[in-house]
């Protein structure tokens, strides 16, 4: 077996198996003169390193006539650079026994590589190329336009219930740019010219809008020298970045609507406006959602799927975002069951948490779930790297990677009852029925 294959197998084992995080995560953070914020975590337990860059740009920062740019660049910036030939970005990583990926949200775009630790410099070089020398030209743009269109067809247009998020958010949020989907408009991407893409790149893909987070088997002092070498000469961005300062007004009434989709089983979706991530209420809301739909023993699943057998699947999750949040609960009807019957049972369970304190035993189980989820979030090196960057960007406190659990544990049963009453008001929500196209009037 070739050395490259052995390294790839070992890396996959370390990457996916994880290990329990029980000790404090030590880190060093500082800024380069060009504004790049750097966070380093040294950990020699496994011979791997995660190199990540978080750019503080997501779908909320886009021109409303050019939506989809943030997600589009997640794809485009794998095309290559002045020093990396087109299509060879991934080859460098694969040949070094590494793996990589990226993702985009409403608030940020995140890139990462995981390597055997002796390939750290390769990861730094590739990310510096992405930041300063990326190819933003007509060839790459046209290639990725087709890729994104196909992604939309597969994930949204041709996927049963694929449009739920898009249809829900545009009714729940009217003014803030969170109302449009991260994947954006294909018409906007088609209408955009090459200079539009160049402008977006030069505005947001700059060191003073990024966090470089490196975690793993590194020597911090040596890594600092390498970072200065690869990133120190990249100039600071000077263009104005759009940061929406929009206060979303509350829904004045319940909004009820129907979508006809290519599905067989009807569904009902409930959506509520929630507080922004990191706020005091956000922790109680997240625990409330775990109570309602966090696993097979959750209240919604036990009531609607196991006991009443009205639904084949139910779920509820808070969409944590920088400026505000959204809570989405959904139920897919069992054969022959009306979605209105599903709604009635979902409302019954939601009303219970709005009127009664949860039992102490159930509350203790809930706290255990939150603690387990928090620990699991720091089991992998790439998870540590991402969490360090997130805490710095969204909360302004990188050390929350060690202390945020205390905020969850400080939530009381009374807090959960309070946020349920405040945010899960049936008079201020969206109710969206998904029905088969055959039922179209």
C-alpha positions in Angstrom: 0.0 0.0 0.0 1.3 3.4 -0.9 2.3 5.9 1.8 -0.3 8.4 0.6 -3.1 5.7 1.0 -1.9 4.8 4.5 -1.9 8.5 5.5 -5.4 9.0 4.1 -6.7 6.0 6.0 -5.1 7.0 9.3 -6.3 10.6 8.8 -9.9 9.4 8.3 -9.7 7.3 11.4 -8.5 10.2 13.5 -10.9 12.6 11.9 -14.1 10.6 12.2 -13.5 8.6 15.4 -12.9 11.7 17.6 -11.9 11.7 21.2 -13.5 12.9 24.4 -12.6 16.5 25.2 -12.2 16.7 28.9 -9.4 19.3 29.4 -9.4 23.0 28.9 -8.7 24.0 25.3 -5.6 26.3 25.4 -5.2 28.7 22.5 -3.2 31.8 21.4 -4.7 34.6 19.4 -3.3 37.7 17.8 -3.7 40.0 14.9 -1.4 40.5 11.9 -0.9 44.2 10.8 -3.2 43.6 7.9 -6.1 42.8 10.3 -6.1 39.0 9.9 -7.1 37.5 13.3 -5.2 34.3 14.1 -6.1 31.6 16.6 -3.8 28.7 17.3 -4.5 25.6 19.4 -1.6 23.2 20.0 -2.6 19.6 20.7 -0.2 16.6 20.1 -2.6 13.8 20.9 -3.1 12.9 17.2 -0.7 13.7 14.3 -3.1 15.8 12.4 -3.7 19.5 11.9 -6.8 21.4 10.8 -6.3 24.7 8.9 -9.4 26.8 8.6 -10.4 30.3 7.5 -13.7 31.9 8.4 -14.8 34.9 6.2 -17.4 37.1 7.9 -19.6 37.2 4.8 -22.8 35.2 4.3 -26.0 35.6 2.4 -27.1 38.5 4.6 -24.3 40.7 3.2 -25.3 40.4 -0.4 -26.8 43.0 -2.7 -30.5 42.0 -2.9 -30.2 42.1 -6.7 -27.2 39.7 -6.6 -28.3 37.1 -4.1 -26.3 33.8 -3.9 -22.9 35.4 -4.2 -21.6 34.1 -0.8 -22.5 30.5 -1.5 -21.3 30.9 -5.1 -17.9 31.9 -3.9 -17.7 28.8 -1.7 -17.6 26.9 -5.0 -15.7 29.4 -7.1 -12.7 29.6 -4.8 -11.8 25.9 -5.4 -11.2 26.8 -9.0 -7.6 27.7 -8.5 -5.4 30.8 -8.3 -2.5 32.5 -10.0 -0.2 29.8 -8.6 -2.6 26.8 -8.4 -3.7 25.6 -11.8 -7.4 25.3 -12.4 -8.8 22.1 -10.9 -5.7 21.3 -8.9 -6.6 22.7 -5.5 -8.2 19.4 -4.4 -5.3 17.4 -5.9 -2.7 19.1 -3.7 -4.8 18.1 -0.7 -5.5 14.5 -1.8 -1.9 13.9 -2.7 -0.9 15.0 0.8 -3.3 12.5 2.4 -5.7 15.3 3.4 -9.4 16.2 3.1 -11.2 19.5 2.8 -14.5 21.2 2.5 -16.4 24.4 2.9 -19.8 25.7 3.9 -21.8 28.9 3.8 -24.5 30.3 6.1 -26.4 33.5 6.4 -23.5 35.0 8.3 -20.2 33.5 7.2 -18.3 31.3 4.8 -16.0 28.7 6.2 -13.2 26.7 4.5 -11.0 24.0 6.0 -8.4 21.3 5.4 -7.4 18.5 7.6 -3.9 17.1 7.0 -1.2 14.9 8.5 0.6 17.5 10.7 3.7 17.6 8.5 1.6 19.2 5.7 0.7 22.3 7.7 2.6 24.6 5.4 0.7 23.3 2.4 -2.6 24.2 4.1 -1.4 27.7 4.9 -0.2 28.3 1.4 -3.4 27.1 -0.2 -5.5 29.3 2.0 -3.3 32.3 1.4 -3.7 31.7 -2.3 -7.5 31.6 -1.9 -7.4 34.9 0.0 -5.2 36.9 -2.3 -4.6 35.2 -5.7 -7.9 33.4 -6.5 -9.0 33.1 -10.1 -12.2 35.1 -10.4 -12.7 35.0 -14.2 -15.3 34.2 -16.8 -14.2 30.6 -17.2 -14.5 29.7 -13.5 -17.7 31.8 -13.1 -19.5 30.0 -15.9 -18.3 26.6 -14.7 -19.6 27.2 -11.1 -22.8 28.7 -12.3 -23.7 25.3 -13.8 -22.5 23.5 -10.6 -24.7 25.7 -8.4 -27.7 25.4 -10.7 -27.4 21.6 -10.5 -27.1 21.8 -6.7 -30.3 23.8 -6.5 -32.1 21.3 -8.7 -30.9 18.4 -6.6 -31.3 19.9 -3.1 -34.3 22.2 -3.6 -36.3 22.0 -6.8 -36.3 18.2 -7.2 -36.1 17.3 -3.6 -39.4 16.5 -1.7 -39.9 19.2 0.9 -36.7 20.8 -0.4 -38.2 24.3 -0.6 -39.4 24.3 3.0 -36.7 26.6 4.3 -37.0 29.0 1.4 -40.8 29.2 1.6 -40.9 29.5 5.3 -38.2 32.2 5.7 -39.7 34.5 3.2 -42.9 34.6 5.1 -41.3 34.7 8.6 -38.8 37.5 7.8 -39.9 40.4 5.7 -37.3 43.1 6.1 -34.0 41.6 7.1 -32.0 40.0 4.3 -32.2 36.7 6.2 -35.5 36.3 4.2 -33.7 35.0 1.1 -32.1 31.6 0.8 -28.4 31.1 1.1 -28.2 29.5 -2.3 -29.7 32.6 -3.7 -31.4 33.4 -7.1 -30.2 31.6 -10.2 -31.5 34.6 -12.2 -29.2 36.9 -10.2 -26.2 34.7 -10.8 -27.0 34.6 -14.5 -27.4 38.4 -14.7 -24.2 39.1 -12.9 -21.1 40.1 -14.9 -17.5 39.2 -14.2 -16.8 42.6 -12.6 -19.6 41.9 -10.1 -17.8 38.8 -8.9 -14.4 40.6 -8.8 -15.9 43.3 -6.7 -17.4 40.9 -4.2 -14.1 39.0 -3.9 -12.1 42.2 -3.3 -14.6 43.5 -0.8 -15.0 40.5 1.5 -12.1 38.1 0.9 -9.6 40.2 2.7 -7.6 39.6 5.8 -9.4 42.1 7.9 -12.6 40.2 7.3 -11.2 36.8 8.1 -10.1 34.5 11.0 -7.4 32.0 10.4 -7.8 29.2 13.0 -5.3 26.3 13.2 -5.7 23.4 15.6 -3.7 20.2 16.1 -0.2 18.9 16.2 1.7 22.2 15.7 4.4 24.2 17.3 2.9 27.6 18.0 6.0 29.7 17.6 7.0 28.0 14.3 3.4 28.2 13.1 3.5 32.0 13.8 6.5 32.3 11.5 4.8 30.3 8.7 1.6 32.4 9.0 3.5 35.6 8.7 5.3 34.3 5.7 2.1 33.2 3.8 -0.3 35.9 5.0 1.7 38.8 6.2 2.1 40.5 2.8 -1.5 40.3 1.8 -2.8 43.9 1.9 -5.7 45.0 4.1 -9.0 45.4 2.4 -10.3 49.0 2.1 -13.7 48.6 0.5 -16.9 49.2 2.5 -18.6 46.0 3.6 -22.3 45.8 3.9 -23.5 45.0 7.4 -27.3 45.1 7.7 -28.5 47.1 10.6 -32.2 46.1 10.3 -34.6 45.4 13.2 -37.0 42.8 12.0 -40.5 43.7 13.2 -42.5 41.0 15.0 -45.3 39.3 13.1 -48.5 41.0 13.9 -50.7 37.9 13.4 -50.5 34.2 12.5 -49.7 33.8 8.8 -51.3 30.6 7.3 -50.4 29.6 3.7 -50.2 26.5 1.5 -47.5 25.2 -0.8 -48.2 22.5 -3.4 -45.1 20.3 -3.9 -44.0 17.1 -5.6 -44.6 15.0 -2.5 -46.8 12.1 -1.4 -47.3 12.8 2.3 -48.6 16.2 3.5 -46.7 18.2 6.1 -47.2 21.1 8.3 -44.4 23.6 9.2 -44.5 26.1 12.1 -42.1 29.0 12.2 -41.3 31.5 15.0 -39.1 34.5 15.3 -36.4 33.8 17.9 -33.6 35.8 19.6 -30.1 36.2 18.1 -27.5 33.6 19.0 -25.4 34.3 22.1 -28.2 36.2 23.8 -29.4 34.9 27.2 -32.8 33.8 25.8 -31.1 31.9 23.0 -29.7 29.3 25.4 -33.1 28.6 26.9 -34.7 28.4 23.5 -32.2 25.9 22.3 -32.8 23.7 25.3 -36.6 24.0 24.7 -36.1 22.8 21.1 -34.1 19.8 22.4 -36.9 19.0 24.8 -39.4 19.1 22.0 -37.5 17.3 19.2 -34.0 16.2 20.4 -34.1 12.6 19.5 -36.5 9.7 19.6 -37.4 10.3 23.3 -38.3 13.9 22.7 -41.9 15.1 23.4 -43.0 15.6 19.8 -41.6 12.3 18.6 -43.1 10.3 21.5 -46.5 11.9 21.1 -47.0 12.2 17.4 -44.9 9.3 16.0 -44.9 6.6 18.8 -48.2 7.1 20.6 -50.7 8.8 18.3 -49.0 7.6 15.0 -50.2 10.8 13.3 -46.8 11.6 11.8 -44.0 9.6 10.3 -41.5 12.2 11.3 -41.4 15.4 13.4 -38.6 17.8 14.1 -37.9 21.2 15.7 -34.8 23.3 15.6 -33.7 26.8 16.3 -31.8 28.4 13.4 -29.1 30.4 15.2 -28.1 33.5 13.4 -26.1 36.6 14.2 -28.8 39.2 14.1 -31.9 37.2 15.0 -33.0 33.6 15.1 -35.8 31.4 13.6 -37.5 28.4 15.1 -38.9 25.8 12.7 -41.0 22.9 13.8 -42.4 20.4 11.2 -44.4 17.2 11.0 -44.9 14.9 8.1 -48.3 13.3 8.1 -48.8 9.6 8.3 -50.8 7.9 5.5 -54.4 9.2 5.6 -53.8 11.7 8.3 -54.7 15.4 7.7 -51.9 17.9 8.3 -54.4 19.8 10.4 -54.6 16.9 12.7 -50.8 16.9 12.9 -50.9 20.6 13.7 -53.4 20.0 16.5 -51.2 17.5 18.2 -48.0 19.6 17.7 -49.8 22.6 19.2 -50.9 20.4 22.2 -47.3 19.6 23.0 -46.0 23.1 22.4 -48.8 24.5 24.7 -47.7 22.1 27.5 -44.3 23.8 27.6 -46.0 27.2 27.5 -48.1 26.5 30.5 -46.3 24.0 32.8 -42.8 23.7 34.2 -41.0 20.6 32.9 -40.5 17.9 35.6 -37.2 18.0 37.4 -36.1 14.6 36.2 -36.8 15.5 32.5 -34.9 18.8 33.1 -31.8 17.0 34.4 -31.9 14.7 31.3 -32.1 17.8 29.2 -29.0 19.3 30.8 -27.1 16.1 30.3 -28.0 16.3 26.6 -26.7 19.8 26.3 -23.5 18.9 28.1 -22.9 15.9 25.8 -23.5 18.0 22.7 -21.1 20.6 23.9 -18.3 18.1 24.5 -18.9 16.3 21.2 -18.6 19.7 19.4 -14.9 19.8 20.5 -14.0 16.2 19.8 -12.4 16.8 16.3 -9.6 19.2 15.5 -11.6 20.8 12.7 -14.5 21.3 15.2 -12.2 23.0 17.6 -10.8 25.2 14.9 -14.3 26.2 13.7 -15.6 26.8 17.2 -12.7 29.0 18.1 -13.4 31.2 15.1 -17.1 31.3 15.7 -16.8 32.4 19.3 -14.4 35.1 18.3 -16.5 36.4 15.4 -20.0 36.1 16.8 -19.5 36.5 20.5 -16.2 38.5 20.7 -15.0 36.0 23.3 -12.9 33.1 22.0 -12.7 31.5 25.5 -16.3 30.6 25.3 -15.1 27.4 23.8 -14.3 26.5 27.4 -17.0 28.3 29.3 -20.2 28.5 27.2 -21.5 25.3 28.7 -22.0 27.2 31.9 -24.5 29.4 30.1 -26.6 26.3 29.3 -26.3 24.9 32.8 -27.5 28.3 34.2 -30.8 28.0 32.4 -33.6 27.1 34.8 -37.0 25.4 34.3 -38.6 28.8 34.8 -36.4 30.2 31.9 -37.7 27.5 29.6 -41.3 28.2 30.5 -40.7 32.0 30.0 -39.2 31.7 26.5 -41.8 29.2 25.5 -44.5 31.8 26.4 -42.6 34.7 24.8 -41.4 33.3 21.5 -43.8 30.4 20.7 -47.0 32.4 20.7 -49.5 30.9 18.1 -50.7 34.4 17.4 -47.3 35.5 16.0 -46.1 32.7 13.8 -46.1 31.1 10.3 -48.2 28.0 9.6 -47.3 26.5 6.3 -49.1 23.5 4.9 -47.2 21.3 2.3 -49.6 19.4 0.1 -49.1 17.1 -2.9 -49.5 18.8 -6.3 -52.4 16.5 -7.0 -54.3 18.5 -4.4 -53.8 21.8 -6.2 -57.2 23.5 -6.5 
